[in-house]
């Protein structure tokens, strides 16, 4: 091996170490923040009686699962480039389910705020803890259906030996059937369009509900801002569906920077969006902030906090 080849390999090795270290450190930091939010929720039963906090914790759990699976698969592309197909399918199905739950969860949270502001007298009857848990069950079921169908199609069209082979663990590399490509596109377009319509509807109803907003203008304004932030989260979810196309186009324009393009795209669409959830509620919600500070003060004597705060 000549000197130039050795230097090139050293650069590639150094780049791989830097990328994996950065991704893992960011993921651990974000998951620690999200874990603190979960700890705060479960340590204070007052939150378990409010549907919006239950839905928020569901969103946090989705973020933790999505981020963990994404980072594991990212690291595996360097450590174990060719992964057993069965293990790969498990990771893909779990990650895909959690990822697909997020837009529906955002829609559920927007609807809960819409009912609270526009129909406050009906909020306690409609947005009960039981109905919220039922909604979460439906969200998980809807999120799981596409992956389950893909798995059954793969079992029907592929020999059993296929699941004992090893290959690069990408969804399009494992479920590489024409059916999957078409159904994936149709489902994602219909799925995202439906959630966007719900989000726009709830936002404008809150915006133009003068009677409901007149009694609680501050709450209405806060609800509008929250729904807008959910829109930002949904936009990032929508953009991530087109990363393959965008990455391919950018890589064709800048072939020498392919690895940089793919890495930056992964950070922007898979890592950083997981920071939005704690920022929206963990930092903006005064009640949750108060209890979270108490969770951090483990060694201090706990004082009673009025649940109506």
C-alpha positions in Angstrom: 0.0 0.0 0.0 1.5 3.4 -1.0 1.5 6.5 1.2 -1.4 8.2 -0.5 -3.7 5.2 -0.1 -2.7 4.8 3.5 -3.5 8.5 4.2 -6.8 8.2 2.4 -7.8 5.2 4.5 -6.7 7.1 7.7 -8.9 10.0 6.6 -11.9 7.7 6.0 -11.4 6.0 9.3 -11.1 9.3 11.1 -14.3 10.6 9.4 -16.2 7.4 10.3 -15.1 7.7 14.0 -16.1 11.4 14.1 -19.6 10.7 12.5 -20.4 7.8 14.8 -19.2 9.6 17.9 -21.2 12.8 17.1 -24.3 10.8 16.3 -24.1 8.7 19.5 -23.3 11.7 21.7 -26.2 13.7 20.3 -28.6 10.7 20.7 -27.5 10.1 24.3 -28.0 13.8 25.2 -31.4 14.0 23.6 -32.6 10.6 25.1 -31.4 11.8 28.5 -33.5 14.9 28.2 -36.5 12.9 27.0 -35.9 10.4 29.8 -36.0 13.2 32.4 -39.4 14.3 30.9 -40.7 10.7 31.2 -39.4 10.5 34.8 -41.1 13.8 35.6 -44.4 12.5 34.2 -44.4 9.1 36.0 -43.2 10.7 39.3 -46.1 13.1 39.4 -49.6 11.4 39.1 -51.2 14.8 38.4 -50.1 14.5 34.7 -51.6 11.1 34.3 -55.0 12.7 34.6 -54.5 15.2 31.7 -54.9 13.9 28.2 -52.5 16.4 26.6 -49.7 15.3 28.9 -50.5 11.6 28.2 -50.3 12.3 24.4 -47.1 14.3 25.0 -45.4 11.4 26.7 -46.5 9.1 23.9 -44.7 11.5 21.5 -41.6 11.4 23.7 -41.6 7.6 23.8 -41.9 7.6 20.0 -39.0 10.0 19.7 -36.8 7.8 22.0 -37.6 4.6 20.0 -37.2 6.3 16.6 -33.9 7.9 17.6 -32.5 4.8 19.3 -33.3 2.6 16.3 -32.0 5.2 13.8 -28.7 5.5 15.6 -28.2 1.7 16.1 -28.7 1.2 12.3 -26.4 4.1 11.5 -23.6 2.6 13.7 -24.3 -0.8 12.3 -23.6 0.4 8.7 -20.0 0.9 9.9 -19.6 -2.0 12.3 -21.7 -4.6 10.6 -22.4 -3.4 7.1 -24.3 -6.6 6.2 -26.8 -7.5 8.9 -29.0 -10.6 9.2 -32.3 -9.9 7.3 -34.4 -11.2 10.2 -32.7 -8.9 12.7 -32.9 -6.1 10.2 -36.7 -6.6 9.7 -37.2 -6.3 13.5 -35.4 -3.0 13.7 -37.2 -1.7 10.6 -40.6 -2.7 11.8 -40.1 -1.1 15.3 -38.5 2.1 13.9 -41.1 2.4 11.1 -44.0 1.9 13.6 -42.7 4.6 16.0 -41.9 6.9 13.1 -45.4 6.6 11.6 -47.0 7.2 15.0 -45.5 10.7 15.3 -47.7 12.5 12.7 -50.8 10.9 14.1 -49.8 11.8 17.6 -49.3 15.4 16.5 -52.7 15.4 15.0 -54.2 14.0 18.2 -52.5 16.7 20.3 -53.7 19.5 17.9 -57.3 18.2 18.1 -57.1 18.1 21.9 -56.0 21.7 22.0 -58.8 22.6 19.4 -61.5 21.0 21.6 -60.1 22.7 24.8 -60.2 26.2 23.2 -63.2 26.0 20.9 -65.4 23.6 22.9 -64.3 24.0 26.5 -67.6 22.8 27.9 -67.3 19.5 26.1 -63.5 19.0 26.7 -63.9 17.0 29.9 -66.4 14.7 28.2 -64.6 14.2 24.9 -60.9 14.3 26.0 -61.0 11.7 28.8 -58.1 9.6 30.0 -59.9 6.5 28.7 -60.4 8.0 25.2 -56.8 9.2 25.1 -55.5 5.7 25.8 -57.9 4.3 23.2 -56.6 6.8 20.7 -53.0 5.9 21.5 -53.9 2.2 20.9 -55.4 3.1 17.5 -52.3 5.2 16.6 -50.0 2.2 17.3 -52.2 -0.1 15.3 -52.4 2.3 12.3 -48.6 2.8 12.5 -47.9 -0.9 12.6 -50.3 -2.0 9.7 -48.0 -1.0 6.8 -45.0 -2.8 8.3 -47.0 -5.9 9.0 -48.4 -6.0 5.5 -44.9 -5.5 4.1 -43.6 -8.4 6.2 -46.4 -10.8 5.1 -45.7 -9.8 1.4 -42.0 -10.5 2.0 -42.8 -13.8 3.6 -45.1 -14.7 0.7 -42.8 -13.7 -2.2 -39.4 -14.5 -0.7 -38.0 -17.9 0.2 -37.3 -18.7 3.8 -33.6 -18.7 3.1 -33.8 -15.0 2.3 -34.3 -14.2 6.0 -31.1 -16.1 6.9 -29.0 -14.0 4.5 -27.2 -10.8 5.3 -27.4 -7.5 3.5 -27.3 -3.7 4.1 -30.1 -2.8 6.5 -32.2 -0.4 4.6 -36.0 -0.6 4.2 -35.8 -0.4 0.4 -33.1 -3.0 0.4 -35.1 -5.6 2.4 -38.7 -4.9 1.1 -37.6 -4.3 -2.5 -40.9 -5.3 -4.1 -42.8 -3.3 -6.7 -45.8 -3.6 -4.3 -43.9 -2.0 -1.5 -42.7 0.9 -3.6 -46.2 1.7 -4.8 -48.0 1.1 -1.5 -45.3 3.1 0.4 -45.8 6.1 -1.8 -49.6 6.0 -1.8 -49.8 5.4 2.0 -47.3 8.2 2.8 -49.0 10.7 0.5 -52.5 10.0 1.8 -51.3 9.7 5.4 -49.4 13.0 5.4 -52.1 14.9 3.5 -54.7 13.8 6.0 -52.6 14.9 9.0 -51.8 18.2 7.3 -55.5 18.9 6.7 -56.3 18.1 10.3 -53.5 20.4 11.5 -54.6 23.3 9.3 -58.3 22.8 10.2 -57.5 22.9 14.0 -55.2 25.9 13.6 -57.6 28.1 11.7 -60.6 27.0 13.8 -58.7 28.2 16.9 -57.5 31.3 15.1 -61.0 32.4 14.1 -63.1 31.1 17.0 -63.7 34.6 18.4 -66.2 33.5 21.1 -64.0 30.8 22.5 -60.9 33.0 22.3 -62.6 36.0 24.0 -62.9 34.3 27.3 -59.4 32.9 27.4 -57.3 34.9 24.9 -54.0 33.9 26.4 -54.8 30.2 26.2 -56.1 30.6 22.6 -52.8 32.3 21.6 -50.7 29.7 23.3 -52.7 26.9 21.6 -52.1 28.5 18.2 -48.4 28.7 18.8 -48.4 25.1 20.0 -50.2 23.9 16.9 -47.8 25.9 14.7 -44.9 24.2 16.4 -46.6 20.8 15.7 -46.7 22.0 12.1 -42.9 22.5 12.2 -42.5 18.9 13.5 -44.9 17.6 10.9 -42.9 19.5 8.2 -39.7 17.8 9.2 -41.5 14.4 9.2 -42.8 15.2 5.7 -39.4 16.3 4.4 -37.8 13.1 5.8 -40.0 11.1 3.4 -38.2 12.7 0.5 -34.7 12.6 1.8 -33.8 9.7 -0.6 -34.8 11.8 -3.6 -33.1 14.9 -2.3 -29.9 13.1 -1.3 -29.8 11.5 -4.7 -30.2 14.8 -6.5 -27.6 16.6 -4.3 -25.2 13.7 -4.6 -25.5 13.8 -8.4 -24.7 17.5 -8.3 -21.8 17.2 -5.8 -20.4 13.6 -6.2 -17.3 14.3 -4.2 -19.4 15.2 -1.1 -21.8 12.3 -1.1 -20.9 11.1 2.4 -21.2 14.6 3.8 -24.6 15.1 2.2 -25.9 11.8 3.5 -24.6 12.5 7.0 -25.9 16.1 7.2 -29.3 14.8 5.9 -29.4 12.1 8.7 -28.6 14.7 11.4 -31.2 17.2 10.1 -34.0 14.7 9.6 -33.4 11.9 12.2 -31.5 13.5 15.1 -32.3 17.2 15.5 -36.1 16.9 15.1 -36.2 14.8 18.3 -35.1 18.0 20.2 -38.3 19.8 19.3 -40.6 17.7 21.5 -38.9 18.7 24.8 -38.6 22.3 23.6 -42.3 22.6 22.9 -43.6 21.3 26.2 -40.7 20.7 28.5 -39.5 24.3 28.1 -42.7 26.2 27.3 -45.2 24.6 29.6 -44.9 26.3 33.0 -46.6 23.5 34.9 -44.4 20.8 33.5 -41.3 23.0 34.1 -42.2 23.4 37.8 -42.5 19.7 38.3 -39.4 19.0 36.2 -37.3 21.2 38.5 -38.6 19.2 41.4 -37.5 16.0 39.7 -34.0 17.5 39.3 -33.9 18.4 43.0 -33.8 14.8 44.2 -32.0 15.5 47.4 -34.3 18.2 48.6 -37.4 17.8 50.7 -40.4 17.6 48.4 -43.0 20.3 48.9 -46.7 20.0 48.0 -47.6 21.6 44.7 -51.1 22.7 43.9 -52.4 20.4 41.0 -54.4 23.3 39.7 -51.2 25.3 38.8 
